Amino acid sequence: MLLFWAALGACSGGGGPIPGTVVLSGQLTVLAGVPLTLAPGDEEPNDSAASARLLRGPGSGRLDVRTDPSDVFRRVARAAGPVTAVLDATGFEGEVLLHDLETGAVARTLDLERGSVFDVVVVARRGEGAYRVRLEEQPGDPTPRALPATYRDCGEGFVRGQMVAALLPGVTPDALAQATGTRCLRGGERVCLLEAPVVAAADEFGALCELLTCCARLEADGLVRYAEPNYRRRLTDLPDDPLYGSQWGLEQVRAPAAWEHVVSTSLIVAVVDSGIRQHPDLVDQLVAGYDFEGGDDDPTDTSTKYSHGTQTAGVIAASGNNGAGVAGVFWDGRLMPVRAFDAAGFGTSFNISNAILFAAGLANSSGTVPSTPAVAINLSFASTIGTQAEEDACDAARAAGLFLAAAAGNESSAIVRYPAGYGSVMGVAATAIDGAPASYSNHGDWIDIAAPGGTRANGVRTTGIDSGGQFTYPFVDGTSFASPHVAAVGAMLMGLQSLTPAEVEQTLVDTARDVGDPGYDTRTGHGILDAYAAVLAVLALPPPVLIPFEPVRVRLLQLPQGQVVFSALTTDAEQLQWTLGPVGAGHYVLEAGTDRNFDGDISDAGEVFGRWTDGQGGEVLVVDPGAEPPVLDFTIGPR
């Protein structure tokens, strides 16, 4: 987490900021660290946490304060006790610090547990030259590495007393076994299966801790490229829902492959629609919502002709693996029914805008908010008329951290439809069973992505109600059922890692499967939603974390479109000062992060650390050059 102080200034004269300039200044404090995965190989520059090089013995290199001011190494503690970094530098003035990735502690000397992962950060303050950094480690009692409580759920488990080790070049399995004092159970040219020391712990959690400690010791001693427990795996289970085989849309977006990586989260997707019935395949997924059409807290779907909200809800999160009906795209999630449409399928922009605000936990006409806001909203309706009330509500929900997806509409027209056309909402077109654009789906440069919508011949199967009020599993078609696929996967990604709506959108766009003409097209946007590719992309991202002296970028985005109006970078962790401006009066969002792929921006998933908040959850900066500049406590941290 970063702690700043910010001033929005409108001063004149002297050395003060020019009117409309946004100034951030303060001192950087690393309050909490987040463990990172091991960094890429030695061929990568080791000038940031994203490219830290594994340190086995002493570290050495050259630094130049002008062009290459820092080097970062990663290390696994060999023993419990204090570790001190010592820097021998020639030709420049610098310092070295240790950063414990698990506790966030930063100092020249750290007291670490055996197996703890930490970074060694070497920084040039003046001049250029060579250096050598060494670590003084005081041996202590070997103690098993502590694991987060979530590791108590070990999935399919692991084989006690077995480690999978990657061999160093020229090292044979027998030579490794001899060097490590273990026995090679099975070996090859690249990896071998080692017998670990006797495990003393009786419980699975303790045994895993001890095994990971053994693996960490082999890595820290430089005997292997990596070592890890011999984890058990099993074939991916498909849900036992009897109608699952007819849900071709799940296969098209590769949801079953994504399910293997999704943990049960109970994150909430709000369905702003005609309400949701207590369908047997939905009842266990429902959380409290609100009826803006009726003005009460009973958002039950009253339509038997359409049961539109019940149908869209089933696409998102129908109960999976319950032996009944169908499975939703995100059947680990929950559904918040927010009724804004009547039984005939009509709603008002007032009710819709307030329903969106309610789902986000923001002030609305009902005078109430949910105990737990949603993380995503599905909007399966479309109109050629955009309203300021709806757009403001969508902008506010996105600023509050919600991901929004909306249907493109079914008129085979290029005219912009709303809310899909709002900048804060992802516009979703429909595809047929063969992946081609559905003939009825609207199109244009406001389409972001495509998802299964089906046709009359091959519809999307979901939950519903027949004219007699009986619960059914109908085949339906339309962009109304493409949008829920995207909303569901957006929520799924948020359950894997703390992402902003912009990061979710970017991930979905980056991983979509291109169809039709190469690149972006106006019928399918960036391509067909790919849940599996999106999940893998998020899992491959180390959680955002700052280490001392890593470059920090801030940027100012102007609402409602979210375009970047100013961006600035600093590597000076002692001063931390930016001047972003001048800016005109308006509404802005201020973000901070690190540029992991060195493309000069922080728009890629996993790069934004967080946004300015006003202490009450609001993230919108209001700049008025003519007003007295407010002084704000400014906090940015992982979201």
N, C-alpha and C positions, 0 to 999 in steps of 0.2 A: 504494500500500500504506500502511496506517496502522500506526503503532507505538504501543501502549499498555502501561501496566502495570496489572494488575488485582489486587485483593485480594478474596477471598471472606471476609467477616468474621463473627465471632460474638463480638464484644466486648460488654462491659457497662460502664455508668458513664461518667463524663466526657463528652467530645464524640464518642466513637466511634460506629460504626454499631450499630444495634439488631440483636439476634440474627436471623440469616437474611437480613440485607441484603447485596446484592451491590453493591460499590463499584468503579467503574472510574475511574481517574485517570491522568494522564500528559500528555505533550506530543505534539502532532500533527506528524508528519513526512511530507511527500510524497516518497516514495522513488522512485516511477516513475510517469510519466504515460502515458495511453493516448489516441491521437488520437480526437477526436470529429468527427462529421459537423457541417456547418454548422447553426447553430441556426435556429429558426423566425423569422418576419418581425418587423418592428418593432412590430407590434401586441401582441407578447408582453412581459411584464415581464422585464427583463434583470437579474434579481437572483441568478442562479445560472448555472452552466455549461450547464444544460439549456436556458436561454433567452438565451444570450449574443447580443448584437446586433453585426452586422458593422460594424466601424469603418473608415471610408474616410479621413476627415480627423480633426480634433480631436473629442474626445468631451465631452459636457456633460450636466448633469442636476442633480437635487436629491437629497439623502440626509437621512434622519432616523434617528438611532441607535436610536430606539424602535420604529419601524414599518417602515423601509426602509433597513437599514444598509449595503447593498452594491449595486453595479452591476457587470456583467461585459460586456466588449466582446470581440469576436474580430477578429483582424487577420492578414493574410498579409504576411510580411516582404518588402519591396520589393528589398532588396539584402543581400548577405552582409556581416556586420559587427555592431558593437554597436548595440543599441537601448535607449534610456533613456526611462522614463516620468516625466513632470513633472506634478505636481498643483498647480493653483491653486484653493484652496478659500476660501469666504467663509461665516462663520457656524458652522463646525464644525471639529473636529480630525479628520484622517484621514490615510490613506496610500494609495499606489498601488503595485501589484506586477505584474510580468509573469510569466506561467506558460506555458512551452513545452510544448505538448501532446504533442510527440513524444519529448522527453527527460525531462519531469517537472521540469526546472529552474525554480526560482522565485527572482526577485531584482528589484531596481529596474532593473538593467541586465543584459541578456542578449546573448550573442554568438550570432547566429542565421545560418542559411543562407538564401539567397534562396529564397522560396517556403515557408518554414517557417510553420506555423500556431501562433499563440500567443494567449493571453487577457490582457486588461488588466483587473485587478481593483481597483476603487475601493472603499474601506471607510471608513465613518464610525466614529470611536472615541468622540466626544463631541459632542453638540449636533446641530444641523440647519442646512442651508443649501445654497447652490449651489456647483457646481464646474465646472472645465474641465480636461480632461486632454489633454496633447499628447505626442507621441512625437518624440524626437530620434534620427534614424537617420543613421548615418555611411555614406555610399555606399562600397561595396567592389566587388571584382571579381564580376560576375554569375556564379554557379556553379549548375549544374543541381541541382534539389532531389533529395536522396537518397531512394530508395524502398526499402521492405522487400524482402527477397529473394523473397517470394511473388509480387511483381509481375513476376517474370521469366516467370511463366506468364500470358501476357496474354490467355488465352482465344482468342476469334476474332480478336484483334488490333485494329488501328486504322489509319486512313488517315493516312499520313505528311503532315505539313505542313497539316493541316486542324483547325480548332477550331469547335465549336458554341458560339455566344455568345448569351445572352439579353439583349435590348435593354432599356435604361432607358426609362421613359415619355417620349414625344416625340422619341426618337432614331431616325433612319432608318438602314437598313443602310449606305447610302453615307456618312452622317455618321460612323458608327462606324468605318468603314474608313479614312476620312480622319484621324480622331482617333488611330487606333492605328497608322497607317502600314502597313496591310495592304490586301488586296484582297478585296472581298466576292464570293464565288463564287456564292452563292445567298441570297436574303433573303426575309423575310416580316415581318409586323407584330410577332411575338414573338421569333423567333430568326433568326439568320442563320449562314451557313457562311462562315468567314473563312479566307483563306490565311495560314498562319503563316510566320514567317521561315524561311529555308533551314536545314534540319536537318543538322548536321555529323556527328553520330554515325553510325557505320556499322551498329551492332547495334541490334536492336529495343528492347532495354532502355534503352540510352542515348538513343535517339530519343524514347522515351516520357517519359523524365525531362526532356528539353529541352522537349518539348511541354507537359508539365504546368507547367514553370517559366513558359512564355509565358502559359498560362492564369492562373496565380497572379498574374502581373504585371498583367493586365487587371483582375482582381478587386480587387487592392490599390489600383490607381489610381482605382477607382470608375467605370470606364468601362462596365462591364457588370454585370448582376445576377449572372451566373455565366458561366464559360467552362470548357469541357471538351473533351478530344480527341473526334474523330469516330470512336467505336468501331464496329467491325464486329459484326454480329449474324447469327445463322443460325436457321433454323427448328428448333424443338425436335426432337431425334432421339428416336424411340421405340426401345426396345431391339429387337434383331433376334431375340430368343428366339421360336421358332415358335409357342409356346402363349400368348404374351403377350395375344393378342386375346381369349382366354377368361378373362382375369383381371379380371373386372368390379369386384372389390374395390378394385383400384388406382385405378380411375377414381372410385369412390365417395368415396374419401378424398383425391382429387386429388393422388396421389403423382407422376404424370408431370410435372405443372406444377411441383412442388416440386423435382424432380431437376435442373432447369435451374440452380438456385441452390446446389446441394449440391456442395461440393468433396470430393474423395476424402480420407477421414480414417482409415480402418481402425480406428475406434473399435469396442469389443467389446460385444456384447449376450450376456449369459449366458442359457442355456436350461436351467433346472432342470426336468428331465423324465426321460424314459426313455433318454436318450442320443441320439446322432446317428450315423447310418451315413455311410460314405464315398461318399455319393451323388455322381454326376458334377457335379451342379449345386450341390453344397455343399463338395466336397473342398477347393477353393481358398479357401474362406471360413473354414475351421476353424483355431482355435488350441488349444493344450493345455488340457485340462480335468481332471476327476477323476470316478471312479466310487465314490460313497459306498455304493451297494448292494453292490458286489463288493469294495470296499476296495482298489482299485488305481487306476492312472493310465490305464486304458483305458475311457473312457466311451462305448463303442460301443453304439448301440441294438440290443438283442438280440431285439426283438419283430418278428415278421413279420405278426402279426395286427393290431397297432395301428400300429407304427412311429410312435408319437405324437410323440416328440421330433424325428424326422426331418421330420415334417409341419409342426410348428410352426416349426422352423428355416427351412424353405423360405419360409414367409410373411415371415419377418423379412429374410433376406439371401441368398436363392438368387442365384447369379451372374447378373448382368444383362449384356445385350449380348454374350453369348458364343456366340450361334448355336445354343443348345441349351435345350430345356425352357422354364422360366418365369423370371420376374424377381422378386426380393424387394422389399419396400417400401423397404428401406435396403440396396441391393445394393452400396454402397460400404463397408459395415460388415463386421465379422468376428463369428464365432459361437464362443462358449465352451460346449462340452457339459459339463454337470454332472449326472451321472446319480444320481437319487435314487429311481427307480421301477424295479420289476423288469419282466420280459417280459410278465407278466400285467396290468401297469398299476397295481400297488400299491406304495406307499411309506410310510415312517414319518416322524413329525414330527421325530425325532432326525436322520435322514438329510437331510430337507428343510432344517431349520434350519442344519445344518452346511454344506450345499451353498450356501445363501444367503451365509453368512459367507465361504466359500471364494471365491465370485464377487467379493465385495467386497474381497478381499485381507486379511481379518481372521482371527485365530486360530480354528482349527476342529479337529475330531477327527482329520482326516487328518494333521495335523502339517506340512502344506505349504500354500503359497499360490501363486497364479499370479504369473508375473513381471510381468504387467501386468493389473491388475484390470479388470473390466468397468465400463461407465458406466451400463448398464441391465440389468435382470433381467426375464425373462418367466416367469410362474408360471401355467401353463395347467392348473390343477386347482382343485377346490373342495370344501369340507367344511362341514357345519353346526357342527362343533366347532372352536372356536379354541383354540390352545395358547399358553402363555406363551413356550415355547421358540421357536416360529415368529415370534411377534410381536416378541420381543426381537431375533431375528436380522434381521427386516425393519427394525426401528427402527435397529439398528446399521448396516445397509447404507445406509439413507437418510442417516444422520448422516455416513457416510463419503463421501457425495456421489453415490450411485447412485439412479437413477430406477427404480421398481418398478411393473409392471403385472400384474394377475391377472384370470383369467376369472371371470365371475359364476356360471357353472354352468348346467345345462341342464334343470332340473326345472320350469320355469314357476312358481316359488315365490317368495314374498316373504320367506322365512326367510333371515337373513344367512348368506352363505357366506364362508369364509376360505380363503386369505389376502386375498381382495378386500375384506373388511370391516375389515381393519386400517387404522388411521389413516395409516400410512406407505406404503400401497399404493394405487394407482389401480385402482378396480373397473371392469371393462369388460363391458358388455352387448353382445349381438349384434344386427345388422341383417340384413334380407334384401336381395335384389337391388334392390328398389324403394325401399330406405331405411327401410321400416317396421320396427318392432321384431320380431325373430324370435319366433315363438310360444313356443318352448321356453325362451327366455332368462329367467333369474331376474331379479327386480326388487325395488326398495326404495330407501330413502333412502341406502343405502350405495353405490349405483351412481354413478359419476362421469362416465362418457362411454360412447359406443357406437361400434362399428366393425363391418366386414363379418364375419359369421359364416356366412351362407348358409343354405340349406335343402336338403332331399333333392333337390328339383327343380333348384335352382341353387346349387351348392356353391362353396366357395372352392378354387381350383386351386393345388396346391402339390407339393412333392416327397414321395415315399413309396416303399414296398417292398411287393410283392405276396406272396401266400402261398408262392410258390416262391422267394422271395428276390431277385426281379428288381427293378431300380430302375424306378419308375413316376412318373407325374404325375397323381395321383388328384384327384377333386373331393371335398371334405370339408365338413362343417358342424358348427357348435357354437361356444360362446363360447371354446373352446380356441384357435380360429383368429381370433377378434376381438382378443383380448389381444395377440398378437404384432404386429398392426398398430400398436397404441399404443406398445408397447415400442420398435419400430423407429423411429417418428417421434420419440419422446423422445430416443433416441440421435442421430438426425439433427440435432435442435436443438442438442445439446451439441457437435456438430461445427462448428456455425456460430459459436457464442459460448460462453464459459465461463459456464454457468448452474448454479444450484443445483437440486436436485430440486423444491423448492417453486416455483421460477420456471418450470421446465418444465411442471409441473402447471397452474400458473396460465395459462400461454400456451395450453396445449391446451384448457383450459376456456373461456378468453376467445374463442378462435377457432373453437370447435366450431359446426357448423351446426345450428340449432335445428330439431327435428322434433316432430310431435305438438302437444300443447298448448304455447302460448307460455311460454318460460322453462323452468326446471328441471322435470323430471318423473322419476318413479321407474322408468320403463322404459328411457329412453335417457340419463338424467342430464342433462348440460348440452348434449347433442346429439351429432351424428355427428362423429367425428374428421375434421379438415380439415388435411392436411399442408401444402398450399400456403399457406393463410391463416396457419398457425403459423410457417412459415418466413419469410414476409413480415413478420410481427410482430416476429420476432427480428432480422431484418436492418434493420428501421427503428429499432431501439434503439441509440443510441450506447453503446459499451462503457463500463462504469462507470469513472468517474474522479473524483477529488476535487481541487478547487482550494482555495486558502486561503480561509477564512472562509465556505465554503459550509456550510449547515446539515447537521449529522451527527445521525442518529437511531440509537439502539441499542434493541434489544428483547430480552426474555427469553421464550423459548418453553418450556413445560413438556412433557416427554415423558410418555407415548407419543403423545398426540393432537396435540401441536404447537400448542396454543392459546397466544396471547400473554397473558402474565400481567402484564408491565410494559413500558412504552415511554417513552422520554425523548428530548428533543431539545436540542442545543446549537449555538450559532453562535460560541462563543468558542474559537477555535483555539489560544489560548495556555494555557488551563487544562484543557479537556477533562475534565470531571468529571460523573459521573452517580451517582445513588443509586437503585437499583432494588430495591424491597422494601417491607416484609419478605416473605420467601418461606419456605415450609415446606421441610422436608427432602424431597429428591427429585432427579430428573434434569432438567437444563435444557440448552437450546442458546442461545447468545448470538450475536446477529447485529448488524451495523452496515451502514448504507447511507444513501442520500439519497432524499427523496421527490420524484420528478421530476414527478408530475402533481398534487402539492399536495392529495392526499386524506387526509393525516394518517397515512399508513402507508407501509411499504416492502415490501408484499407483491406488487407488480406486477413483471413480468419486467424484469430489467435494473436493479433498484433496490438489491438487496443487494450490498454489496462483498464480504462474506465472513463467516466465523464464527471464533470463538475456536477454536484448536487447542492441544493439549497438547504439541506438538513431535514427537509420534509418529503424527500423523494423526487422533487421537481428537478428537471435537467435543462430547462430552457433559460438562457441568459437574455434578458431584455436590455438592449442598449439604447439609451436616449441621450444623444450628445448634448442636449440642452439642459439636462437635469444635473443635480448635485451627484457626483460620483459615489455610489455606495461602496463600502468596504466589506468584502466578503471573506469568511473563512472558506478556504478552498481545499477540497479533499478529492483526490483521485486514487482509486485502488482497483484491484481485480474485481470484475463483475461476476 
